[in-house]
Amino acid sequence: MAHPTVLRGLVTRYEALSAADSAAASPSVLRQREDVAYTLCVSTGTRDVRDALRVARRVLESADGKDAPVAPVASAAR
């Protein structure tokens, strides 16, 4: 399973690419949406983008606040 930060980026990107009307979308946008959908499926272990989005959102809900950046550990002075 991908890290929640990665999943959040993929979901956001997929939603942005899907917001464009498919009939008016350029072939490049459609290809990018297909690529992101594929990556979402691989990242969530699913075969359908609707399932991938459902799994990703569930992971994001359970990880809410847990994927905050970790502060670097200061090394001990010698």
N, CA, C and O atoms as CSV, one atom per row, in Angstrom:
chain,resi,resn,atom,element,x,y,z
A,1,MET,N,N,0.846,-1.179,0.000
A,1,MET,CA,C,0.000,0.000,0.000
A,1,MET,C,C,0.887,1.236,0.000
A,1,MET,O,O,1.864,1.319,0.743
A,2,ALA,N,N,0.537,2.170,-0.826
A,2,ALA,CA,C,1.301,3.410,-0.919
A,2,ALA,C,C,1.117,4.257,0.336
A,2,ALA,O,O,0.113,4.131,1.038
A,3,HIS,N,N,2.071,5.101,0.606
A,3,HIS,CA,C,2.020,6.022,1.736
A,3,HIS,C,C,0.826,6.963,1.544
A,3,HIS,O,O,0.518,7.337,0.413
A,4,PRO,N,N,0.155,7.351,2.626
A,4,PRO,CA,C,-1.001,8.245,2.504
A,4,PRO,C,C,-0.717,9.539,1.742
A,4,PRO,O,O,-1.594,10.039,1.036
A,5,THR,N,N,0.471,10.080,1.870
A,5,THR,CA,C,0.800,11.302,1.138
A,5,THR,C,C,0.780,11.044,-0.364
A,5,THR,O,O,0.308,11.879,-1.135
A,6,VAL,N,N,1.286,9.902,-0.773
A,6,VAL,CA,C,1.279,9.533,-2.194
A,6,VAL,C,C,-0.154,9.322,-2.663
A,6,VAL,O,O,-0.540,9.800,-3.730
A,7,LEU,N,N,-0.938,8.606,-1.867
A,7,LEU,CA,C,-2.338,8.365,-2.236
A,7,LEU,C,C,-3.106,9.669,-2.343
A,7,LEU,O,O,-3.900,9.843,-3.268
A,8,ARG,N,N,-2.884,10.588,-1.411
A,8,ARG,CA,C,-3.572,11.874,-1.449
A,8,ARG,C,C,-3.243,12.612,-2.748
A,8,ARG,O,O,-4.128,13.187,-3.380
A,9,GLY,N,N,-1.988,12.594,-3.135
A,9,GLY,CA,C,-1.590,13.250,-4.384
A,9,GLY,C,C,-2.239,12.609,-5.600
A,9,GLY,O,O,-2.678,13.306,-6.515
A,10,LEU,N,N,-2.299,11.286,-5.612
A,10,LEU,CA,C,-2.914,10.581,-6.736
A,10,LEU,C,C,-4.408,10.862,-6.827
A,10,LEU,O,O,-4.936,11.092,-7.914
A,11,VAL,N,N,-5.086,10.844,-5.684
A,11,VAL,CA,C,-6.533,11.113,-5.680
A,11,VAL,C,C,-6.792,12.541,-6.149
A,11,VAL,O,O,-7.685,12.779,-6.962
A,12,THR,N,N,-6.022,13.477,-5.642
A,12,THR,CA,C,-6.177,14.878,-6.033
A,12,THR,C,C,-5.953,15.051,-7.524
A,12,THR,O,O,-6.715,15.744,-8.198
A,13,ARG,N,N,-4.908,14.422,-8.037
A,13,ARG,CA,C,-4.581,14.525,-9.465
A,13,ARG,C,C,-5.679,13.889,-10.319
A,13,ARG,O,O,-6.086,14.456,-11.332
A,14,TYR,N,N,-6.154,12.716,-9.911
A,14,TYR,CA,C,-7.206,12.039,-10.670
A,14,TYR,C,C,-8.473,12.890,-10.694
A,14,TYR,O,O,-9.106,13.028,-11.741
A,15,GLU,N,N,-8.843,13.457,-9.556
A,15,GLU,CA,C,-10.039,14.288,-9.502
A,15,GLU,C,C,-9.897,15.528,-10.373
A,15,GLU,O,O,-10.855,15.933,-11.031
A,16,ALA,N,N,-8.721,16.133,-10.385
A,16,ALA,CA,C,-8.495,17.312,-11.215
A,16,ALA,C,C,-8.595,16.960,-12.702
A,16,ALA,O,O,-9.190,17.697,-13.487
A,17,LEU,N,N,-8.008,15.830,-13.070
A,17,LEU,CA,C,-8.061,15.413,-14.477
A,17,LEU,C,C,-9.466,14.982,-14.876
A,17,LEU,O,O,-9.844,15.114,-16.041
A,18,SER,N,N,-10.240,14.473,-13.934
A,18,SER,CA,C,-11.599,14.031,-14.219
A,18,SER,C,C,-12.582,15.191,-14.267
A,18,SER,O,O,-13.677,15.059,-14.813
A,19,ALA,N,N,-12.196,16.321,-13.699
A,19,ALA,CA,C,-13.083,17.479,-13.674
A,19,ALA,C,C,-13.326,18.017,-15.081
A,19,ALA,O,O,-14.371,18.605,-15.358
A,20,ALA,N,N,-12.366,17.814,-15.951
A,20,ALA,CA,C,-12.521,18.267,-17.335
A,20,ALA,C,C,-13.539,17.385,-18.041
A,20,ALA,O,O,-13.569,16.172,-17.834
A,21,ASP,N,N,-14.355,17.985,-18.859
A,21,ASP,CA,C,-15.332,17.241,-19.646
A,21,ASP,C,C,-14.595,16.295,-20.578
A,21,ASP,O,O,-13.755,16.730,-21.366
A,22,SER,N,N,-14.901,15.006,-20.498
A,22,SER,CA,C,-14.207,14.000,-21.311
A,22,SER,C,C,-14.313,14.285,-22.796
A,22,SER,O,O,-13.364,14.037,-23.540
A,23,ALA,N,N,-15.443,14.797,-23.237
A,23,ALA,CA,C,-15.623,15.081,-24.666
A,23,ALA,C,C,-14.733,16.233,-25.117
A,23,ALA,O,O,-14.283,16.271,-26.262
A,24,ALA,N,N,-14.484,17.172,-24.203
A,24,ALA,CA,C,-13.676,18.338,-24.565
A,24,ALA,C,C,-12.211,18.181,-24.171
A,24,ALA,O,O,-11.376,19.003,-24.552
A,25,ALA,N,N,-11.894,17.141,-23.419
A,25,ALA,CA,C,-10.527,16.943,-22.942
A,25,ALA,C,C,-9.606,16.536,-24.084
A,25,ALA,O,O,-9.999,15.795,-24.986
A,26,SER,N,N,-8.399,17.024,-24.029
A,26,SER,CA,C,-7.417,16.678,-25.048
A,26,SER,C,C,-6.967,15.232,-24.858
A,26,SER,O,O,-7.108,14.672,-23.771
A,27,PRO,N,N,-6.429,14.634,-25.908
A,27,PRO,CA,C,-5.897,13.273,-25.770
A,27,PRO,C,C,-4.832,13.184,-24.673
A,27,PRO,O,O,-4.706,12.154,-24.011
A,28,SER,N,N,-4.075,14.250,-24.484
A,28,SER,CA,C,-3.042,14.272,-23.457
A,28,SER,C,C,-3.664,14.181,-22.059
A,28,SER,O,O,-3.171,13.444,-21.205
A,29,VAL,N,N,-4.729,14.920,-21.834
A,29,VAL,CA,C,-5.404,14.889,-20.533
A,29,VAL,C,C,-6.016,13.518,-20.291
A,29,VAL,O,O,-5.927,12.978,-19.188
A,30,LEU,N,N,-6.632,12.961,-21.316
A,30,LEU,CA,C,-7.235,11.633,-21.178
A,30,LEU,C,C,-6.172,10.584,-20.857
A,30,LEU,O,O,-6.399,9.696,-20.036
A,31,ARG,N,N,-5.025,10.689,-21.498
A,31,ARG,CA,C,-3.925,9.743,-21.256
A,31,ARG,C,C,-3.392,9.890,-19.829
A,31,ARG,O,O,-3.123,8.901,-19.147
A,32,GLN,N,N,-3.246,11.138,-19.397
A,32,GLN,CA,C,-2.775,11.373,-18.025
A,32,GLN,C,C,-3.750,10.788,-17.013
A,32,GLN,O,O,-3.335,10.194,-16.018
A,33,ARG,N,N,-5.049,10.955,-17.264
A,33,ARG,CA,C,-6.055,10.411,-16.356
A,33,ARG,C,C,-5.973,8.890,-16.321
A,33,ARG,O,O,-6.088,8.286,-15.254
A,34,GLU,N,N,-5.775,8.269,-17.478
A,34,GLU,CA,C,-5.615,6.806,-17.526
A,34,GLU,C,C,-4.383,6.369,-16.742
A,34,GLU,O,O,-4.420,5.377,-16.014
A,35,ASP,N,N,-3.294,7.114,-16.896
A,35,ASP,CA,C,-2.054,6.788,-16.181
A,35,ASP,C,C,-2.234,6.890,-14.669
A,35,ASP,O,O,-1.776,6.025,-13.922
A,36,VAL,N,N,-2.901,7.948,-14.226
A,36,VAL,CA,C,-3.127,8.132,-12.792
A,36,VAL,C,C,-4.074,7.054,-12.274
A,36,VAL,O,O,-3.878,6.533,-11.177
A,37,ALA,N,N,-5.093,6.718,-13.052
A,37,ALA,CA,C,-6.026,5.657,-12.660
A,37,ALA,C,C,-5.277,4.335,-12.496
A,37,ALA,O,O,-5.495,3.609,-11.526
A,38,TYR,N,N,-4.403,4.032,-13.437
A,38,TYR,CA,C,-3.608,2.801,-13.356
A,38,TYR,C,C,-2.741,2.804,-12.094
A,38,TYR,O,O,-2.676,1.808,-11.373
A,39,THR,N,N,-2.077,3.933,-11.838
A,39,THR,CA,C,-1.205,4.031,-10.673
A,39,THR,C,C,-2.002,3.892,-9.382
A,39,THR,O,O,-1.541,3.261,-8.430
A,40,LEU,N,N,-3.192,4.477,-9.346
A,40,LEU,CA,C,-4.059,4.320,-8.175
A,40,LEU,C,C,-4.410,2.852,-7.953
A,40,LEU,O,O,-4.373,2.358,-6.826
A,41,CYS,N,N,-4.747,2.172,-9.026
A,41,CYS,CA,C,-5.106,0.755,-8.917
A,41,CYS,C,C,-3.927,-0.076,-8.402
A,41,CYS,O,O,-4.089,-0.909,-7.510
A,42,VAL,N,N,-2.764,0.154,-8.960
A,42,VAL,CA,C,-1.579,-0.587,-8.526
A,42,VAL,C,C,-1.266,-0.267,-7.064
A,42,VAL,O,O,-0.929,-1.156,-6.283
A,43,SER,N,N,-1.382,1.005,-6.708
A,43,SER,CA,C,-1.047,1.446,-5.351
A,43,SER,C,C,-1.996,0.914,-4.297
A,43,SER,O,O,-1.629,0.803,-3.127
A,44,THR,N,N,-3.224,0.583,-4.703
A,44,THR,CA,C,-4.222,0.115,-3.741
A,44,THR,C,C,-4.548,-1.365,-3.892
A,44,THR,O,O,-5.353,-1.904,-3.132
A,45,GLY,N,N,-3.934,-2.022,-4.862
A,45,GLY,CA,C,-4.179,-3.449,-5.062
A,45,GLY,C,C,-5.557,-3.739,-5.629
A,45,GLY,O,O,-6.153,-4.772,-5.326
A,46,THR,N,N,-6.062,-2.834,-6.450
A,46,THR,CA,C,-7.386,-3.005,-7.045
A,46,THR,C,C,-7.260,-3.037,-8.570
A,46,THR,O,O,-6.181,-2.820,-9.120
A,47,ARG,N,N,-8.373,-3.309,-9.236
A,47,ARG,CA,C,-8.364,-3.371,-10.700
A,47,ARG,C,C,-9.284,-2.342,-11.340
A,47,ARG,O,O,-9.278,-2.176,-12.560
A,48,ASP,N,N,-10.065,-1.661,-10.534
A,48,ASP,CA,C,-11.024,-0.686,-11.041
A,48,ASP,C,C,-10.774,0.640,-10.327
A,48,ASP,O,O,-10.590,0.664,-9.110
A,49,VAL,N,N,-10.767,1.731,-11.068
A,49,VAL,CA,C,-10.437,3.022,-10.469
A,49,VAL,C,C,-11.454,3.420,-9.401
A,49,VAL,O,O,-11.093,4.095,-8.436
A,50,ARG,N,N,-12.700,3.022,-9.550
A,50,ARG,CA,C,-13.694,3.341,-8.507
A,50,ARG,C,C,-13.344,2.640,-7.206
A,50,ARG,O,O,-13.460,3.225,-6.129
A,51,ASP,N,N,-12.917,1.387,-7.302
A,51,ASP,CA,C,-12.475,0.656,-6.108
A,51,ASP,C,C,-11.205,1.282,-5.539
A,51,ASP,O,O,-11.057,1.402,-4.323
A,52,ALA,N,N,-10.298,1.676,-6.415
A,52,ALA,CA,C,-9.046,2.288,-5.976
A,52,ALA,C,C,-9.317,3.583,-5.217
A,52,ALA,O,O,-8.706,3.836,-4.179
A,53,LEU,N,N,-10.224,4.394,-5.728
A,53,LEU,CA,C,-10.562,5.638,-5.046
A,53,LEU,C,C,-11.206,5.365,-3.692
A,53,LEU,O,O,-10.922,6.056,-2.714
A,54,ARG,N,N,-12.054,4.380,-3.636
A,54,ARG,CA,C,-12.718,4.010,-2.384
A,54,ARG,C,C,-11.682,3.559,-1.348
A,54,ARG,O,O,-11.721,3.995,-0.197
A,55,VAL,N,N,-10.759,2.689,-1.758
A,55,VAL,CA,C,-9.713,2.202,-0.852
A,55,VAL,C,C,-8.806,3.354,-0.429
A,55,VAL,O,O,-8.482,3.491,0.751
A,56,ALA,N,N,-8.400,4.173,-1.381
A,56,ALA,CA,C,-7.504,5.295,-1.068
A,56,ALA,C,C,-8.157,6.247,-0.075
A,56,ALA,O,O,-7.511,6.700,0.870
A,57,ARG,N,N,-9.420,6.548,-0.281
A,57,ARG,CA,C,-10.114,7.456,0.645
A,57,ARG,C,C,-10.238,6.842,2.041
A,57,ARG,O,O,-10.129,7.544,3.046
A,58,ARG,N,N,-10.463,5.542,2.094
A,58,ARG,CA,C,-10.544,4.863,3.389
A,58,ARG,C,C,-9.191,4.934,4.108
A,58,ARG,O,O,-9.129,5.196,5.309
A,59,VAL,N,N,-8.117,4.699,3.360
A,59,VAL,CA,C,-6.772,4.779,3.952
A,59,VAL,C,C,-6.498,6.204,4.425
A,59,VAL,O,O,-5.948,6.407,5.507
A,60,LEU,N,N,-6.879,7.183,3.620
A,60,LEU,CA,C,-6.637,8.575,3.988
A,60,LEU,C,C,-7.438,8.973,5.229
A,60,LEU,O,O,-6.944,9.717,6.077
A,61,GLU,N,N,-8.652,8.487,5.333
A,61,GLU,CA,C,-9.459,8.784,6.523
A,61,GLU,C,C,-8.829,8.198,7.779
A,61,GLU,O,O,-8.783,8.855,8.819
A,62,SER,N,N,-8.343,6.963,7.684
A,62,SER,CA,C,-7.759,6.328,8.865
A,62,SER,C,C,-6.382,6.898,9.193
A,62,SER,O,O,-5.947,6.838,10.343
A,63,ALA,N,N,-5.703,7.442,8.213
A,63,ALA,CA,C,-4.360,7.986,8.428
A,63,ALA,C,C,-4.375,9.484,8.685
A,63,ALA,O,O,-3.321,10.097,8.853
A,64,ASP,N,N,-5.555,10.072,8.717
A,64,ASP,CA,C,-5.665,11.516,8.890
A,64,ASP,C,C,-4.851,11.980,10.093
A,64,ASP,O,O,-5.114,11.587,11.229
A,65,GLY,N,N,-3.868,12.813,9.824
A,65,GLY,CA,C,-3.011,13.314,10.887
A,65,GLY,C,C,-1.808,12.454,11.178
A,65,GLY,O,O,-0.866,12.910,11.827
A,66,LYS,N,N,-1.817,11.212,10.711
A,66,LYS,CA,C,-0.698,10.308,10.992
A,66,LYS,C,C,0.421,10.439,9.976
A,66,LYS,O,O,1.522,9.934,10.195
A,67,ASP,N,N,0.145,11.123,8.849
A,67,ASP,CA,C,1.171,11.216,7.811
A,67,ASP,C,C,1.865,12.570,7.815
A,67,ASP,O,O,2.455,12.983,6.817
A,68,ALA,N,N,1.787,13.257,8.958
A,68,ALA,CA,C,2.478,14.530,9.079
A,68,ALA,C,C,3.987,14.283,8.999
A,68,ALA,O,O,4.474,13.236,9.424
A,69,PRO,N,N,4.713,15.246,8.458
A,69,PRO,CA,C,6.159,15.066,8.350
A,69,PRO,C,C,6.789,14.816,9.717
A,69,PRO,O,O,6.393,15.411,10.719
A,70,VAL,N,N,7.741,13.956,9.735
A,70,VAL,CA,C,8.455,13.624,10.971
A,70,VAL,C,C,9.656,14.539,11.073
A,70,VAL,O,O,10.416,14.700,10.118
A,71,ALA,N,N,9.819,15.135,12.238
A,71,ALA,CA,C,10.965,16.021,12.458
A,71,ALA,C,C,12.242,15.186,12.495
A,71,ALA,O,O,12.254,14.101,13.076
A,72,PRO,N,N,13.309,15.678,11.884
A,72,PRO,CA,C,14.565,14.928,11.909
A,72,PRO,C,C,15.093,14.810,13.338
A,72,PRO,O,O,14.927,15.717,14.154
A,73,VAL,N,N,15.717,13.704,13.616
A,73,VAL,CA,C,16.289,13.459,14.933
A,73,VAL,C,C,17.666,14.120,14.976
A,73,VAL,O,O,18.514,13.879,14.117
A,74,ALA,N,N,17.865,14.940,15.974
A,74,ALA,CA,C,19.167,15.618,16.112
A,74,ALA,C,C,20.189,14.582,16.590
A,74,ALA,O,O,19.927,13.815,17.517
A,75,SER,N,N,21.343,14.574,15.949
A,75,SER,CA,C,22.380,13.642,16.379
A,75,SER,C,C,23.074,14.217,17.611
A,75,SER,O,O,23.170,15.432,17.783
A,76,ALA,N,N,23.542,13.336,18.438
A,76,ALA,CA,C,24.230,13.750,19.677
A,76,ALA,C,C,25.579,14.352,19.326
A,76,ALA,O,O,26.305,13.837,18.475
A,77,ALA,N,N,25.901,15.447,19.993
A,77,ALA,CA,C,27.207,16.086,19.768
A,77,ALA,C,C,28.288,15.219,20.398
A,77,ALA,O,O,28.079,14.607,21.445
A,78,ARG,N,N,29.439,15.176,19.752
A,78,ARG,CA,C,30.530,14.343,20.272
A,78,ARG,C,C,31.583,15.190,20.877
A,78,ARG,O,O,32.585,14.672,21.370
